Amino acid sequence: MPAEEGKSQTMKKALATTIRNAGFEDAGAIYTLIKEHPREVVPRAISDIVQNIDRFLVCEERGRIIGTAAWQILPEIGKALNPSVEIKSVSIGGHYQHRGIGSALVKAVIKRIERFHPAQIVVLTFTPEFFRQFGFHEVAKETLMHKLYMGCINCTKYDSPFTCPEVAMVRKCRMQNAES
Ligand SMILES: CC(C)(COP(=O)(O)OP(=O)(O)OC[C@H]1O[C@@H](n2cnc3c(N)ncnc32)[C@H](O)[C@@H]1OP(=O)(O)O)[C@@H](O)C(=O)NCCC(=O)NCCS
């Protein structure tokens, strides 16, 4: 059984709560959860969620999807010299916040991403304090130009990613180098 499945020990009062890979049947619930947080989380079309369903984890409690988190591999030119994976779409339902579910999901996503041996995990967030607990530290947005070109370039909320109040953060990983 994959590590992210099964009952998470880190949740505070989450009896019968499971973190698992998402399936197509979860797409509608994921869409609704993301839409609940339009200020903090970039909205995603349901077709985008369906097409990327293999990059979502969900938290389920008694048959209800109460949290989600996703990831996206950022582009590299040529060989993957500094492979970066972005954590995105982290959304916990309003009634279910502050129960350890966000922490459990982010830890599970990190574990999942680390299987690919990235050099770093990236997040753009309004809640840097939350992500600091998992080893993320603030970096200048200019160091994440591939992220800015992938997503921020199409943002309609701010005229430039550099005026957007979201904080760029990175968690360095131990990268395995096949050529060393
Ligand atoms: C931010 C969010 C993911 C946290 O999930 P959660 O399940 O509520 O968080 P947890 O219970 O695991 O929090 C553990 C600790 O993280 C910190 N924390 C949680 N939410 C926080 C926030 N919004 N700001 C700063 N720190 C926060 C607190 O120290 C918290 O401990 P406490 O509950 O004893 O105060 C969730 O509140 C959410 O979905 N918010 C709206 C969307 C969002 O901001 N997503 C992140 C986009 S990058």
The ligand as a Tripos MOL2 file, in Angstrom:
@<TRIPOS>MOLECULE
LIG
   48    50     1     0     0
SMALL
NO_CHARGES

@<TRIPOS>ATOM
      1 C1         -3.5760   26.7240    5.0540 C.3       1 LIG1
      2 C2         -4.3050   25.3910    5.1890 C.3       1 LIG1
      3 C3         -3.8800   24.4970    4.0400 C.3       1 LIG1
      4 C4         -3.8690   24.7410    6.5070 C.3       1 LIG1
      5 O1         -4.5330   23.5110    6.6490 O.3       1 LIG1
      6 P1         -5.1100   23.0720    8.0870 P.3       1 LIG1
      7 O2         -5.5820   21.6720    7.9940 O.co2     1 LIG1
      8 O3         -6.0700   24.0900    8.5330 O.co2     1 LIG1
      9 O4         -3.7760   23.1720    8.9420 O.3       1 LIG1
     10 P2         -3.2700   22.2670   10.1440 P.3       1 LIG1
     11 O5         -4.3670   21.9700   11.0920 O.co2     1 LIG1
     12 O6         -2.5120   21.1130    9.5860 O.co2     1 LIG1
     13 O7         -2.2900   23.3320   10.7940 O.3       1 LIG1
     14 C5         -1.2240   22.9890   11.5540 C.3       1 LIG1
     15 C6         -0.5630   24.2850   11.9990 C.3       1 LIG1
     16 O8         -0.1900   25.0530   10.8460 O.3       1 LIG1
     17 C7         -0.3260   26.4510   11.1660 C.3       1 LIG1
     18 N1         -1.3280   27.0330   10.2770 N.ar      1 LIG1
     19 C8         -2.4630   26.4770    9.8360 C.ar      1 LIG1
     20 N2         -3.1420   27.3210    9.0170 N.ar      1 LIG1
     21 C9         -2.4100   28.4320    8.9650 C.ar      1 LIG1
     22 C10        -2.5580   29.6640    8.2790 C.ar      1 LIG1
     23 N3         -3.6260   29.9240    7.5060 N.pl3     1 LIG1
     24 N4         -1.5910   30.5940    8.4490 N.ar      1 LIG1
     25 C11        -0.5280   30.3300    9.2040 C.ar      1 LIG1
     26 N5         -0.3200   29.1810    9.8780 N.ar      1 LIG1
     27 C12        -1.2460   28.2570    9.7610 C.ar      1 LIG1
     28 C13        -0.7620   26.5350   12.6110 C.3       1 LIG1
     29 O9          0.3990   26.5870   13.4220 O.3       1 LIG1
     30 C14        -1.4630   25.2090   12.7990 C.3       1 LIG1
     31 O10        -1.5260   24.7900   14.1210 O.3       1 LIG1
     32 P3         -2.8500   25.1630   14.9950 P.3       1 LIG1
     33 O11        -4.0410   24.5930   14.2930 O.co2     1 LIG1
     34 O12        -2.5520   24.4910   16.2960 O.co2     1 LIG1
     35 O13        -2.9010   26.6580   15.0630 O.co2     1 LIG1
     36 C15        -5.8460   25.5370    5.2360 C.3       1 LIG1
     37 O14        -6.1920   26.3920    6.2770 O.3       1 LIG1
     38 C16        -6.4710   26.0580    3.9370 C.2       1 LIG1
     39 O15        -6.9210   25.2780    3.1120 O.2       1 LIG1
     40 N6         -6.5130   27.4090    3.7940 N.am      1 LIG1
     41 C17        -7.1350   28.0400    2.6360 C.3       1 LIG1
     42 C18        -6.3530   27.7450    1.3770 C.3       1 LIG1
     43 C19        -4.8650   28.0270    1.5060 C.2       1 LIG1
     44 O16        -4.4230   29.0270    2.0380 O.2       1 LIG1
     45 N7         -4.0610   27.0900    0.9470 N.am      1 LIG1
     46 C20        -2.6380   27.1840    0.8760 C.3       1 LIG1
     47 C21        -2.3210   27.6310   -0.5060 C.3       1 LIG1
     48 S1         -0.5950   27.5350   -0.8690 S.3       1 LIG1
@<TRIPOS>BOND
     1     1     2 1
     2     2     3 1
     3     2     4 1
     4     2    36 1
     5     4     5 1
     6     5     6 1
     7     6     7 2
     8     6     8 1
     9     6     9 1
    10     9    10 1
    11    10    11 2
    12    10    12 1
    13    10    13 1
    14    13    14 1
    15    14    15 1
    16    15    16 1
    17    15    30 1
    18    16    17 1
    19    17    18 1
    20    17    28 1
    21    18    19 ar
    22    18    27 ar
    23    19    20 ar
    24    20    21 ar
    25    21    22 ar
    26    21    27 ar
    27    22    23 1
    28    22    24 ar
    29    24    25 ar
    30    25    26 ar
    31    26    27 ar
    32    28    29 1
    33    28    30 1
    34    30    31 1
    35    31    32 1
    36    32    33 2
    37    32    34 1
    38    32    35 1
    39    36    37 1
    40    36    38 1
    41    38    39 2
    42    38    40 1
    43    40    41 1
    44    41    42 1
    45    42    43 1
    46    43    44 2
    47    43    45 1
    48    45    46 1
    49    46    47 1
    50    47    48 1
@<TRIPOS>SUBSTRUCTURE
     1 LIG1         1 GROUP 0 **** ****
